[in-house]
Amino acid sequence: PTQIPLLQNSLATRYPNITSIPTTQILESAAKIIAALSAAVVATTIPALCLGLILIIAMLAISARERANDMLVFTAFGATTKQLFTLFVIESSAVVVISGIFAFCISHLGVYALNIFVFDFKGFYFSPANGYLLLGILIVTIVIALLLARRFTALSPAELLRKKG
């Protein structure tokens, strides 16, 4: 870095028709701008993710309450508590996986369309952070589903009938 200005000066004096541009400073400025834009995108994404996670938790809580009611019917058809527990966890996880994959695909298609039609950029940038985010939300969902499933499967069908009556 200390020799670059000297090299540029010697080139300018030796070849006066050639113009040199200090690209190091330009690249540093571009990196700062990209970092600021990335921080802005993350800052606007966090509230949406938090609200989405709250929505997932609310959906799981409502589903657990309904599944407790369905437990009576499933038990009448021979379902065990372990089967009901497994069914609830798989059902909850599948909903998040399917909706997450759908949102993941839509967001990447949107970025691809913006790159091609708005910015006239033919490349495509894939962010693995989105996959990690989806995985984190899935893990939180599975943990909450397990906790809720333990709560509603703790009651026996006879106890549920007494509570309904």
C-alpha positions in Angstrom: 0.0 0.0 0.0 2.8 2.5 0.7 4.4 1.8 -2.7 1.3 2.3 -4.8 1.4 6.1 -4.8 5.1 6.1 -5.7 4.4 3.7 -8.6 1.5 5.8 -9.8 3.6 9.0 -9.6 6.5 7.4 -11.6 4.1 6.1 -14.2 2.4 9.5 -14.5 5.8 11.2 -15.0 7.1 8.6 -17.4 3.8 8.2 -19.4 2.0 11.6 -19.2 -0.8 10.4 -21.6 -1.9 7.6 -19.2 -4.3 8.3 -16.3 -4.1 6.3 -13.1 -7.0 6.0 -10.8 -6.6 5.0 -7.1 -8.8 1.9 -7.2 -7.8 0.9 -3.6 -9.8 3.9 -2.2 -12.7 3.2 -4.6 -12.8 -0.4 -3.5 -12.7 0.5 0.2 -15.6 3.0 -0.3 -17.6 0.4 -2.3 -17.0 -2.1 0.5 -18.2 0.4 3.1 -21.3 1.1 1.0 -22.1 -2.6 0.6 -21.6 -3.2 4.3 -24.0 -0.4 5.1 -26.6 -1.7 2.6 -26.2 -5.2 4.1 -26.8 -3.9 7.6 -29.9 -2.0 6.4 -31.3 -5.2 4.8 -30.6 -7.2 8.0 -32.2 -4.4 10.1 -35.4 -4.4 8.0 -35.5 -8.2 8.0 -35.3 -8.8 11.7 -38.8 -7.4 12.6 -40.3 -9.6 9.8 -38.5 -12.6 11.1 -39.5 -11.9 14.7 -43.2 -11.5 13.7 -43.0 -14.7 11.6 -41.6 -16.6 14.6 -44.3 -15.2 16.8 -46.9 -16.3 14.2 -45.3 -19.8 14.1 -45.5 -20.1 17.9 -49.1 -18.9 17.9 -49.9 -21.5 15.2 -48.3 -24.2 17.2 -50.2 -23.2 20.4 -53.5 -23.2 18.6 -52.7 -26.5 16.9 -51.7 -28.1 20.2 -55.1 -27.1 21.7 -56.9 -28.5 18.7 -54.8 -31.6 18.7 -55.7 -32.2 22.4 -59.3 -32.2 21.3 -58.6 -34.5 18.4 -56.7 -36.8 20.8 -60.0 -38.2 22.0 -61.1 -39.1 18.5 -57.7 -40.5 17.6 -57.6 -42.5 20.8 -61.1 -44.0 20.0 -59.6 -45.2 16.7 -56.6 -46.8 18.5 -53.9 -44.1 18.4 -51.4 -44.2 21.2 -50.0 -41.1 23.0 -46.6 -41.7 21.4 -48.3 -41.7 17.9 -50.1 -38.4 18.7 -46.9 -36.9 20.0 -45.0 -37.9 16.9 -47.9 -36.8 14.6 -48.0 -33.3 16.1 -44.2 -32.8 15.9 -44.0 -34.0 12.3 -47.1 -32.0 11.3 -45.7 -28.8 12.9 -42.2 -29.3 11.4 -43.6 -30.1 7.9 -45.6 -26.9 7.8 -42.5 -24.8 8.6 -40.3 -26.7 6.2 -42.8 -26.3 3.3 -43.5 -22.7 4.0 -39.8 -22.0 4.5 -38.8 -23.6 1.2 -41.5 -21.7 -0.5 -40.3 -18.4 1.0 -36.7 -19.3 0.2 -37.5 -19.9 -3.4 -39.6 -16.8 -3.8 -37.0 -14.6 -2.2 -34.2 -15.9 -4.5 -36.3 -15.7 -7.6 -37.1 -12.1 -6.6 -33.4 -11.3 -6.3 -32.7 -13.0 -9.6 -35.4 -11.0 -11.3 -34.1 -7.7 -9.8 -30.6 -8.5 -10.9 -31.7 -9.2 -14.5 -34.5 -6.8 -15.1 -33.6 -3.8 -12.9 -29.8 -3.9 -12.4 -28.9 -5.6 -15.7 -26.6 -7.9 -13.8 -26.4 -11.4 -15.2 -24.8 -13.0 -12.1 -26.7 -14.6 -9.2 -25.7 -14.3 -5.6 -26.8 -17.2 -3.4 -26.6 -16.4 0.3 -26.1 -19.5 2.5 -27.1 -17.3 5.5 -30.7 -17.7 4.3 -30.4 -21.4 4.6 -29.0 -21.1 8.1 -31.9 -18.8 9.0 -34.4 -21.3 7.8 -32.6 -24.0 9.7 -32.6 -21.9 12.9 -36.4 -21.2 12.6 -37.0 -25.0 12.0 -35.0 -25.9 15.2 -37.0 -23.3 17.2 -40.2 -24.7 15.8 -39.3 -28.3 16.6 -38.3 -27.4 20.2 -41.6 -25.5 20.7 -43.6 -28.4 19.1 -41.9 -30.9 21.4 -42.7 -28.8 24.5 -46.3 -28.3 23.4 -46.7 -32.0 22.4 -45.4 -33.0 25.8 -48.0 -30.7 27.5 -51.0 -32.0 25.6 -50.0 -35.7 25.6 -49.5 -35.5 29.4 -53.3 -35.8 29.9 -54.9 -39.2 29.4 -58.1 -39.4 27.3 -60.1 -39.9 30.4 -58.7 -36.7 32.0 -59.6 -34.8 28.8 -63.1 -36.1 28.9 -63.5 -35.0 32.5 -62.2 -31.5 31.5 -64.7 -31.3 28.6 -67.6 -32.3 30.7 
